[in-house]
């Protein structure tokens, strides 16, 4: 049973925004407070083509499927203080309570650790209550000061740095990698960094970023943005995690009425610089609106990977440890379609194909979203993976299918 303190803390978080909002309702534009509340139920059904130890009593001997049900509660609080016309202070909290089998079956404690450890040098995230089947985590994922004056913009602290151009696969995004399949984290991860941007023109700028992770590895890069021939281009050069040369190039523009984007990146270890241990990734995609209701999209990633890299389908949906882990195989193809059925309702279907012979994987993800009322929406997500996975108990690799369904309610305030 969940401890009483867990319920009290969760209730306090839900109520906090009401108290603060009421206190500062007349503060004008100096202080802004917003956020959202999310409730989500999930069910996952996966094939179990392996022998399961008798000590694991959550499976029956005649059933070859693992059933996993969970309830998630998420609260986000965003607070920005506009000190003056030049200085802004911002802090943002992501607070989560998960209850269910995902925690109960976390034999190695990997899930519990992932809630607290995100690889950042400064990591204000704590599991304040942990039990046999629940975790309550409080975390600051944004905590920064921003100074702006004329063409200069400087931001110091935990922040989101997005250098990606394409939709799903972002080899240029060396500071904030994320999982495409984690739809419940809309803001995406932040990083501890110093970021300086100087605008050299109406559509051009120079940006310098440096950050340090929990292992004291430094990543630093310079990005030049320019607009040429009605295309936005970016050129990137720097170092990744203290031991890789990082070079990148990206673009975005239009081919007639279709949007076209792309990214090219090369990450090469400084040690043995002339060997073949580097990673080269190219992603490019287009999207096109057929009319006011239909939008289609396609994206492909090509990668040159180290010869000794192990190709495992699990890496496709596991959170990447670094930008070098984005490519699961030398080729992966995404296609999606969006149908805006009405101003309140939309449907989408996305699919990814991983044809590598070691994984032979596919992903399918239909989604339906409906606006129930002002600031309140309901969504249904389904994610299906099929490919060759390593067994978590025996490490034997066999074909598996995983179905996951989610019912999500969100209230913005």
Phi, psi and omega in degrees: 000141179293135181294154182298324182295330178298314180296319181296316180295316180298318179295322179296322179294318179297325184274343188300317183296330179292319181293312182293319180299318180294323183291325185246026184297332183254019184280357179071213184272359180295326184226126177238138180227128175206179181165200179200164173239137180230135169238130183219134173250143181223152172221136180231135178233120182232147176291146177232079183276028183236161174287129182254131180303144182298335182291343179271097189274009180275356177239145171269153186295334183268355184253125181260023180235147175254125181254135187221115179238142184213159172235131180242139169236132180225135178233130177240136178234123179243122181235123177235133179242114179272090187299313175204193185290349182250329191245132175230133175248134183224138174222138183222133181247142173238111184244129188228141171232120177244134180230126175145199188291332181300326176279318183298326181264012179278073188297324185269354183076015182295318180295314180301317179293322183294333178289331183260330187247118180240009177086357181280152178296315177253116190231079178280068178226132183220138169275099186278343177209126181226132178224190182298331184221022179209154174220129172247119185237134175245131185212139168265115178253000171219131179198092190212163173242135182236127179243128180231134177206115182062235180270002184256136179224120182237130179232131182233128177127194181282117189211167175264124177240108185250107178253009180283150176248322184276176189278310189248320184249117189236078179292344176277349187273068189283347182262335185221073176286152181207167179268128178300331186275353181272076183289342184277000178241078187294327184283336181069161188294157174250171180219153178278113189206163167248127184229127178233129179232133177237124181275116181268353179188184182296329182228027180219151182197164173239131184231131179238129182227139173221136177218165180227140182256186185293340178265012180064025173276137183254133169243133181213140182205153176246133180235131176249123178254135180212153176247116183227133179055036180065019174246142173269123180245151172224142179234128188235138173213137180175206180230143180247121175051037174070349186229009178230138167285135181238120176232137183214158178212137180215160180209158174206140180181203184229142168248102190056244182260005182258136177281136181230127181227159178195159178215139174231132182217148177228125177238115186232124177301141177294324176288139182051052189302333184272001183275191185253027183273000181280170179237129175239129182227137175232124174236138178209146183202162179225149171224147188215132177267115179291321177198198182289350184248329188246133173227132178244153185212144175219146180207141180229144172237130174245139184217140169256113187253158176301147183298331183269006181290130177279127182266111182228131183294334178305327181295343181294322184245358173284146179301127182292139179285329176207173181297336180291345181265005183294325183273111177285325180214171182296345180213133173210140189232130180244140172222143180210157177221139178238132178239116177271091186294324179201172177300341183255346189226138178217150177236146175215156177218124179238147177216145178229137181244128177242094189278001183304136185297337180282343183235323180043056189255155173220154173228137174230136182215091173279149181218141173230132180231137181224132177274105184287318181200178177303127177068012181225125182225157176234141182221149174236127179239144172225131179235128180234124175243138175217124181175190180268116183246151170278137177289132182293341181263316185253348184065010176286140184258121177215165180290135178223155171238137181231122175250131177226127178242144183223134171245117191234130174244134184225133177237122178263140176230000000 
